Amino acid sequence: MTFISYAQNGEDVILWRALQHVENGFYIDVGAWDPLDDSVTHAFYERGWSGINIEPSREYYERCVQQRSRDINLNVALGAVPGVVRFMNVNETGLSSTVEASAAAAAARGWAVQSRDVPALTLKDVCASFSPPEIHFLKIDVEGGELAVLQGADFNRFRPWIVVVEATLPNSRERSDSEWEPILLQAGYHRVLFDGLNLYFVAEEHQELAQHLTSGACTLDNFRSINAVRSEERASQLEARLAERQAALEQMRTQLEQAQDRLREGEQAASQADSERAAMAAAHAAEMAAQQSKLEKAVRALAQSERKSAEQARQLRDATLRLRRQGEVLDEISQIVASGTAQSEVPTSDTVALLRRHLAEQAHRIALLHQQQAEVILHRDNLLSSTSWQVTRPLRKVRTALHVLRRDPGLFVPLLSRNLRLQPRQPALPAPAPDPDSVAAPTALPQMPAGYERLSHRDRLVAAFRGEAERQRRFLSSL
């Protein structure tokens, strides 16, 4: 199983190499600092060990209390004698110390230093109060205060198997062990290893451990630094996060492609809709053009019908004039007949036949004119009641207005005011009842007066001419 090292220089790897056979061992950590970062004892704590953590810094002491429930945590400093000492705290660093020179060096490097008084105990008193019979290792790292700590120890009574002491000045390669090493040598400890930062001593009664303390931590110890583990964990987390982001990016790319596909489909649908709208607009325009053409044709047809009606009316007026002339001729003939009969009692048969034929032709023409008049009136009524006539009525009014405006502008305003009046539409008059005196057939004879049979032949002829003339007058007056 790979050993995870939390110490800054692999101290826990070296100690574990010598003490891994011990179960639930005990340690004393003087200057414990953080319970996890750069900790020499955390790897042992994970494996069931316990011990005493001595840390004068309040913030790091509280961290030890929180994370080392099996350990004894003391917020004190160790010195040669018990009492109160000045503690220079350098925040968030392992450079805090009771030695003013060490604190001054830290301040010279730009660190903020806070001084306060803390209680001080001796290592002998701590061991007497809290340690079991066996102390498997003692670690001392107090940034220049190692001599005072060792001076307050009782190695005759309390003998850790291994003692590890920082042997260089803070943040320096300069050795500081010359002033305190004699204390350990005189107490029966043998120096076995210097790892570049610390000196390792083994009690003479445990010299068998010295063979495991001949070198610093190496690859044969099958260990990994917690920093490397954390880096790998962070790398794994970053890789997992990167994979998540790549998956999210891929999902976003897929969503983008889907959105682009939907956009293209929407553009195609919009283009198709535009094409359909354009086609519908073209069809509507064609339909409107067709309707306009139909209206124009209807207008032309109505104009032609108007012209035809006008022509028929003109023909009717001409026929009426002819009938009036013919009536006048009949009157003249009647006068001639009357004057002739005054001279001769009996008219000739040729004259009578001629007059009868003339009367028959005139009656036939009158019947035809009646029929033409009825057709013209029917055509006029149908034309006025038709939808085309109603639809084109504004066009006719506009055309009439333009014609009046062009020919005689003075009549335009009266014409406009007359057309703007809201007058109720007059109901169509019923067709006149047929005149009982009108000709029923081309060959019908005029109505004779009473006592016609008793008249002489001349008087009968005169009565016939007069009746015919009167009937034509009534007919012409009824037109």
C-alpha positions as CSV (number, residue, x, y, z in Angstrom):
1,M,0.0,0.0,0.0
2,T,1.4,3.4,-1.0
3,F,2.3,5.6,2.0
4,I,0.9,9.2,1.7
5,S,3.4,11.7,3.2
6,Y,2.1,15.0,4.7
7,A,5.5,16.2,6.1
8,Q,7.4,18.9,4.3
9,N,10.7,17.0,4.0
10,G,9.5,13.3,4.2
11,E,10.0,13.0,7.9
12,D,7.0,10.8,8.3
13,V,8.3,8.5,5.6
14,I,11.6,8.0,7.4
15,L,9.9,7.5,10.8
16,W,7.3,5.1,9.3
17,R,10.1,3.0,7.8
18,A,11.4,2.4,11.4
19,L,8.2,2.3,13.3
20,Q,5.6,0.7,11.0
21,H,5.7,-2.5,13.1
22,V,4.2,-0.5,16.0
23,E,0.4,-0.5,16.4
24,N,-1.4,2.4,18.0
25,G,1.8,4.2,18.9
26,F,2.3,7.5,20.6
27,Y,4.0,10.7,19.6
28,I,4.7,14.1,20.9
29,D,4.7,17.0,18.4
30,V,6.3,20.2,19.7
31,G,5.4,23.0,17.3
32,A,2.6,21.0,15.7
33,W,1.5,24.0,13.5
34,D,-1.3,22.7,11.1
35,P,-2.8,19.3,11.8
36,L,-2.7,18.4,8.1
37,D,-0.4,20.6,6.0
38,D,3.4,19.9,6.6
39,S,2.4,17.6,9.5
40,V,4.8,14.9,10.6
41,T,2.2,13.1,12.7
42,H,-0.9,13.1,10.4
43,A,0.0,9.9,8.5
44,F,0.4,8.1,11.9
45,Y,-2.9,9.5,13.1
46,E,-4.6,8.1,10.1
47,R,-3.1,4.7,11.0
48,G,-4.5,4.7,14.6
49,W,-1.7,6.5,16.4
50,S,-2.3,9.3,18.9
51,G,-0.3,11.8,20.8
52,I,0.2,15.3,22.2
53,N,0.2,18.4,19.9
54,I,1.8,21.5,21.4
55,E,1.0,24.7,19.5
56,P,1.1,28.2,21.0
57,S,-0.7,29.8,17.9
58,R,-4.3,30.1,18.7
59,E,-5.6,29.6,15.2
60,Y,-3.6,26.4,14.6
61,Y,-4.4,25.1,18.0
62,E,-8.1,25.3,17.2
63,R,-7.5,23.5,13.9
64,C,-5.8,20.7,15.9
65,V,-8.8,20.5,18.3
66,Q,-11.2,20.3,15.4
67,Q,-9.3,17.6,13.4
68,R,-7.4,15.6,16.1
69,S,-10.1,14.4,18.5
70,R,-8.0,11.5,19.7
71,D,-4.9,13.7,20.4
72,I,-4.2,15.9,23.4
73,N,-3.9,19.5,22.1
74,L,-2.2,22.1,24.2
75,N,-2.2,25.8,23.4
76,V,1.1,26.5,25.2
77,A,4.7,27.1,24.5
78,L,7.6,24.9,25.9
79,G,10.5,26.4,27.6
80,A,13.4,25.6,30.0
81,V,11.1,26.6,32.9
82,P,7.4,27.0,33.3
83,G,5.9,30.5,33.2
84,V,4.9,33.1,30.6
85,V,6.8,33.8,27.4
86,R,6.5,36.4,24.6
87,F,5.2,34.6,21.4
88,M,5.7,36.2,18.0
89,N,3.0,34.9,15.7
90,V,3.5,35.1,12.0
91,N,0.1,34.6,10.4
92,E,-0.5,31.7,8.0
93,T,3.2,30.6,8.2
94,G,5.2,28.1,10.1
95,L,7.7,30.8,11.2
96,S,6.1,31.7,14.5
97,S,8.5,31.5,17.4
98,T,9.5,32.6,21.0
99,V,12.9,33.7,19.7
100,E,13.0,37.4,18.9
101,A,15.7,36.9,16.3
102,S,13.6,34.5,14.3
103,A,10.6,36.8,14.4
104,A,12.8,39.8,13.3
105,A,14.0,37.7,10.3
106,A,10.4,36.9,9.3
107,A,9.5,40.6,9.7
108,A,12.5,41.6,7.5
109,R,11.1,39.3,4.7
110,G,7.8,41.3,4.8
111,W,5.7,39.0,7.0
112,A,3.3,40.6,9.5
113,V,4.3,39.7,13.1
114,Q,2.0,39.9,16.1
115,S,3.4,39.5,19.6
116,R,1.4,38.2,22.6
117,D,2.1,36.5,25.9
118,V,1.4,32.8,26.2
119,P,1.7,30.3,29.0
120,A,4.8,28.1,29.0
121,L,5.4,24.6,30.3
122,T,8.3,22.3,30.3
123,L,8.5,19.1,28.3
124,K,9.1,17.2,31.5
125,D,5.8,18.5,33.0
126,V,3.8,17.7,29.8
127,C,5.2,14.1,29.7
128,A,4.5,13.6,33.4
129,S,0.9,14.8,33.0
130,F,-0.1,13.3,29.7
131,S,2.3,10.7,28.2
132,P,2.0,6.9,28.5
133,P,5.0,4.8,29.4
134,E,6.2,4.5,25.8
135,I,6.8,7.5,23.6
136,H,7.7,6.2,20.2
137,F,9.0,9.5,18.7
138,L,9.4,13.1,19.7
139,K,9.5,15.8,17.0
140,I,10.6,19.4,17.8
141,D,10.3,22.3,15.3
142,V,10.1,25.6,17.2
143,E,12.0,28.0,14.8
144,G,15.1,28.6,17.0
145,G,13.7,27.6,20.4
146,E,14.9,24.0,20.3
147,L,17.5,24.6,23.1
148,A,14.9,25.8,25.6
149,V,12.6,22.8,24.8
150,L,15.4,20.3,25.3
151,Q,16.6,22.0,28.5
152,G,13.1,21.5,30.0
153,A,13.1,17.7,29.2
154,D,13.8,14.8,31.5
155,F,15.3,12.1,29.3
156,N,16.2,9.9,32.3
157,R,12.5,9.4,33.1
158,F,10.8,9.9,29.7
159,R,12.8,8.4,26.8
160,P,11.3,8.6,23.3
161,W,12.6,5.9,21.0
162,I,13.4,8.4,18.2
163,V,13.9,12.2,18.5
164,V,13.7,14.4,15.4
165,V,14.8,18.0,15.8
166,E,15.0,20.8,13.1
167,A,18.7,21.5,12.8
168,T,18.8,24.6,10.6
169,L,17.9,28.2,11.1
170,P,14.5,29.3,9.8
171,N,14.4,29.3,6.0
172,S,18.2,28.7,5.9
173,R,20.7,25.9,5.4
174,E,22.8,27.2,8.3
175,R,23.1,24.6,11.0
176,S,21.9,25.3,14.5
177,D,22.4,22.0,16.2
178,S,25.8,22.8,17.9
179,E,24.2,24.4,20.9
180,W,21.6,21.8,21.7
181,E,22.9,18.4,20.3
182,P,25.1,17.8,23.4
183,I,22.0,17.5,25.5
184,L,20.8,14.5,23.5
185,L,24.2,12.9,23.3
186,Q,24.7,13.1,27.0
187,A,21.2,11.6,27.5
188,G,22.2,8.4,25.7
189,Y,20.9,9.2,22.2
190,H,22.9,8.6,19.0
191,R,22.8,10.7,15.9
192,V,21.8,8.5,12.9
193,L,20.7,10.7,10.1
194,F,20.6,14.3,8.8
195,D,18.1,14.7,6.0
196,G,19.1,18.2,5.0
197,L,16.7,19.8,7.5
198,N,16.4,17.6,10.6
199,L,18.7,15.5,12.8
200,Y,17.4,12.0,13.8
201,F,18.5,10.5,17.1
202,V,17.9,7.0,18.4
203,A,17.9,6.0,22.1
204,E,20.7,3.6,22.8
205,E,18.3,1.0,24.1
206,H,16.6,1.0,20.7
207,Q,19.6,0.8,18.4
208,E,17.9,-1.8,16.2
209,L,15.9,1.0,14.7
210,A,19.1,2.8,13.5
211,Q,19.3,0.5,10.4
212,H,16.0,1.9,9.1
213,L,17.2,5.5,9.6
214,T,20.2,5.6,7.3
215,S,18.8,7.7,4.4
216,G,16.2,10.2,3.7
217,A,12.9,9.4,2.0
218,C,13.4,7.7,-1.4
219,T,11.4,6.0,-4.1
220,L,12.0,2.6,-2.4
221,D,9.8,3.7,0.4
222,N,6.8,3.5,-1.9
223,F,5.3,6.8,-0.9
224,R,3.7,9.7,-2.5
225,S,3.6,13.3,-1.3
226,I,0.2,14.7,-0.3
227,N,1.0,17.6,-2.6
228,A,1.4,15.2,-5.6
229,V,-1.8,13.4,-4.5
230,R,-3.6,16.7,-4.3
231,S,-2.2,17.8,-7.6
232,E,-3.4,14.5,-9.1
233,E,-6.8,14.9,-7.5
234,R,-7.0,18.4,-8.8
235,A,-5.9,17.2,-12.2
236,S,-8.5,14.5,-12.0
237,Q,-11.1,17.0,-10.9
238,L,-10.0,19.3,-13.7
239,E,-10.1,16.4,-16.2
240,A,-13.6,15.5,-14.9
241,R,-14.6,19.1,-15.1
242,L,-13.0,19.4,-18.5
243,A,-14.8,16.2,-19.6
244,E,-18.1,17.6,-18.2
245,R,-17.5,20.9,-20.0
246,Q,-16.5,19.0,-23.2
247,A,-19.7,17.0,-22.9
248,A,-21.6,20.2,-22.2
249,L,-19.8,21.8,-25.2
250,E,-20.6,18.8,-27.3
251,Q,-24.2,19.0,-26.2
252,M,-24.2,22.7,-26.9
253,R,-22.7,22.0,-30.3
254,T,-25.4,19.4,-30.9
255,Q,-28.0,21.9,-29.8
256,L,-26.4,24.5,-32.0
257,E,-26.5,22.1,-35.0
258,Q,-30.1,21.3,-34.2
259,A,-30.9,25.1,-33.9
260,Q,-29.1,25.7,-37.2
261,D,-31.1,22.8,-38.7
262,R,-34.3,24.3,-37.4
263,L,-33.2,27.7,-38.6
264,R,-32.6,26.3,-42.1
265,E,-35.9,24.6,-42.0
266,G,-37.5,27.8,-40.8
267,E,-35.8,29.7,-43.7
268,Q,-36.9,27.1,-46.1
269,A,-40.4,27.2,-44.7
270,A,-40.3,31.0,-44.8
271,S,-39.0,30.9,-48.4
272,Q,-41.7,28.4,-49.3
273,A,-44.3,30.6,-47.5
274,D,-42.9,33.6,-49.4
275,S,-43.2,31.6,-52.6
276,E,-46.7,30.6,-51.7
277,R,-47.6,34.1,-50.7
278,A,-46.1,35.4,-54.0
279,A,-48.0,32.8,-55.9
280,M,-51.2,33.7,-54.0
281,A,-50.5,37.4,-54.6
282,A,-50.0,36.7,-58.3
283,A,-53.1,34.6,-58.4
284,H,-55.0,37.3,-56.6
285,A,-53.6,39.9,-59.0
286,A,-54.6,37.8,-61.9
287,E,-58.1,37.3,-60.4
288,M,-58.4,41.1,-59.8
289,A,-57.2,41.7,-63.4
290,A,-59.8,39.2,-64.6
291,Q,-62.5,40.8,-62.5
292,Q,-61.4,44.2,-63.8
293,S,-61.5,42.9,-67.3
294,K,-65.0,41.5,-66.6
295,L,-66.1,44.9,-65.2
296,E,-64.6,46.7,-68.2
297,K,-66.5,44.2,-70.5
298,A,-69.6,44.8,-68.4
299,V,-69.1,48.5,-68.7
300,R,-68.6,48.2,-72.4
301,A,-71.7,46.0,-72.7
302,L,-73.7,48.4,-70.6
303,A,-72.5,51.3,-72.8
304,Q,-73.4,49.2,-75.8
305,S,-76.8,48.5,-74.3
306,E,-77.2,52.1,-73.6
307,R,-76.4,52.9,-77.1
308,K,-78.7,50.2,-78.3
309,S,-81.5,51.5,-76.0
310,A,-80.9,55.0,-77.3
311,E,-81.0,53.7,-80.9
312,Q,-84.2,51.9,-80.1
313,A,-85.7,55.0,-78.5
314,R,-84.6,57.0,-81.5
315,Q,-86.2,54.5,-83.8
316,L,-89.4,54.6,-81.6
317,R,-89.4,58.4,-81.8
318,D,-89.0,58.1,-85.6
319,A,-91.8,55.6,-85.8
320,T,-94.0,57.8,-83.7
321,L,-93.3,60.7,-85.9
322,R,-94.1,58.6,-88.9
323,L,-97.3,57.5,-87.3
324,R,-98.2,61.1,-86.6
325,R,-97.5,61.9,-90.2
326,Q,-99.5,58.9,-91.2
327,G,-102.3,60.1,-88.9
328,E,-102.2,63.5,-90.5
329,V,-102.3,61.7,-93.9
330,L,-105.3,59.7,-92.7
331,D,-107.0,62.9,-91.6
332,E,-106.3,64.4,-95.0
333,I,-107.6,61.2,-96.6
334,S,-110.7,61.4,-94.4
335,Q,-111.2,64.9,-95.5
336,I,-110.7,64.0,-99.1
337,V,-113.1,61.0,-98.7
338,A,-115.6,63.3,-96.9
339,S,-115.3,65.9,-99.7
340,G,-115.5,63.1,-102.3
341,T,-118.5,61.6,-100.8
342,A,-120.1,64.9,-100.8
343,Q,-119.9,64.9,-104.5
344,S,-120.5,61.1,-105.1
345,E,-122.7,59.0,-102.9
346,V,-121.1,55.6,-103.6
347,P,-117.2,55.2,-103.4
348,T,-115.5,52.9,-105.8
349,S,-114.5,49.4,-104.6
350,D,-110.9,50.1,-105.5
351,T,-110.8,53.0,-103.1
352,V,-112.4,51.0,-100.3
353,A,-109.9,48.1,-100.8
354,L,-107.0,50.5,-100.9
355,L,-108.1,52.1,-97.7
356,R,-108.7,48.8,-96.0
357,R,-105.2,47.6,-96.9
358,H,-103.7,50.9,-95.8
359,L,-105.5,50.6,-92.4
360,A,-104.4,46.9,-92.0
361,E,-100.8,47.9,-92.7
362,Q,-101.0,50.8,-90.2
363,A,-102.6,48.5,-87.6
364,H,-99.8,45.9,-88.1
365,R,-97.1,48.6,-87.7
366,I,-98.8,49.9,-84.6
367,A,-98.8,46.4,-83.1
368,L,-95.1,45.9,-84.0
369,L,-94.3,49.2,-82.3
370,H,-96.2,48.2,-79.2
371,Q,-94.2,45.0,-79.1
372,Q,-90.9,46.8,-79.6
373,Q,-91.9,49.3,-76.9
374,A,-92.6,46.4,-74.5
375,E,-89.3,44.8,-75.3
376,V,-87.4,48.1,-74.8
377,I,-89.1,48.7,-71.4
378,L,-88.4,45.1,-70.3
379,H,-84.8,45.4,-71.4
380,R,-84.5,48.8,-69.6
381,D,-85.9,47.4,-66.4
382,N,-83.6,44.3,-66.5
383,L,-80.7,46.5,-67.1
384,L,-81.5,48.9,-64.3
385,S,-82.1,46.0,-61.8
386,S,-78.9,44.0,-62.8
387,T,-75.9,43.7,-60.5
388,S,-73.5,44.9,-63.1
389,W,-75.5,48.1,-63.5
390,Q,-75.4,48.6,-59.7
391,V,-71.7,47.8,-59.5
392,T,-70.8,50.2,-62.3
393,R,-73.0,52.9,-61.1
394,P,-70.1,54.8,-59.4
395,L,-68.1,54.5,-62.6
396,R,-70.9,56.0,-64.6
397,K,-71.4,58.8,-62.2
398,V,-67.6,59.5,-62.2
399,R,-67.6,59.4,-66.0
400,T,-70.6,61.8,-66.1
401,A,-69.0,64.1,-63.6
402,L,-65.7,64.2,-65.6
403,H,-67.7,64.8,-68.8
404,V,-69.7,67.7,-67.1
405,L,-66.5,69.0,-65.5
406,R,-64.8,69.0,-68.9
407,R,-67.7,70.4,-70.9
408,D,-69.3,72.8,-68.5
409,P,-67.6,73.2,-65.1
410,G,-70.5,75.4,-63.8
411,L,-72.8,72.4,-63.8
412,F,-70.5,70.2,-61.8
413,V,-71.3,71.4,-58.3
414,P,-75.2,71.2,-58.8
415,L,-74.7,67.7,-60.2
416,L,-72.5,66.7,-57.3
417,S,-75.0,68.0,-54.7
418,R,-77.9,66.3,-56.4
419,N,-76.1,62.9,-56.4
420,L,-75.1,63.4,-52.7
421,R,-78.7,63.8,-51.6
422,L,-80.0,60.7,-49.8
423,Q,-83.3,60.2,-51.5
424,P,-85.3,57.0,-51.1
425,R,-85.3,54.9,-54.2
426,Q,-88.6,55.2,-56.1
427,P,-90.5,51.9,-56.5
428,A,-90.9,50.7,-60.0
429,L,-94.2,51.7,-61.5
430,P,-96.4,48.8,-62.5
431,A,-96.8,48.2,-66.2
432,P,-99.7,50.2,-67.7
433,A,-102.8,48.2,-68.3
434,P,-103.5,47.5,-71.9
435,D,-105.7,50.1,-73.6
436,P,-109.0,48.6,-74.6
437,D,-109.0,50.9,-77.6
438,S,-105.6,49.7,-78.8
439,V,-105.2,47.4,-81.7
440,A,-105.4,43.8,-80.7
441,A,-104.1,42.4,-84.0
442,P,-102.8,43.7,-87.2
443,T,-106.1,43.0,-88.9
444,A,-108.4,44.4,-86.2
445,L,-110.8,47.1,-87.3
446,P,-111.4,50.3,-85.4
447,Q,-114.4,50.5,-83.0
448,M,-117.5,51.7,-84.9
449,P,-120.1,54.1,-83.4
450,A,-123.5,53.0,-82.3
451,G,-126.0,52.6,-85.1
452,Y,-123.2,51.9,-87.6
453,E,-125.4,49.3,-89.4
454,R,-128.1,51.9,-90.2
455,L,-125.7,54.3,-91.7
456,S,-125.3,54.7,-95.4
457,H,-122.2,53.4,-97.2
458,R,-120.5,56.8,-97.3
459,D,-121.2,57.5,-93.6
460,R,-119.9,54.1,-92.7
461,L,-116.6,54.8,-94.5
462,V,-116.2,58.2,-93.0
463,A,-116.9,56.7,-89.5
464,A,-114.2,54.0,-90.0
465,F,-111.6,56.6,-91.1
466,R,-112.4,58.8,-88.1
467,G,-112.4,55.9,-85.6
468,E,-109.0,54.8,-86.9
469,A,-107.6,58.3,-86.7
470,E,-108.9,58.7,-83.1
471,R,-107.4,55.4,-82.1
472,Q,-104.0,56.4,-83.5
473,R,-104.2,59.7,-81.6
474,R,-104.9,57.9,-78.4
475,F,-102.1,55.4,-79.1
476,L,-99.6,58.2,-79.8
477,S,-100.8,60.2,-76.7
478,S,-100.2,57.1,-74.6
479,L,-96.5,56.8,-75.7
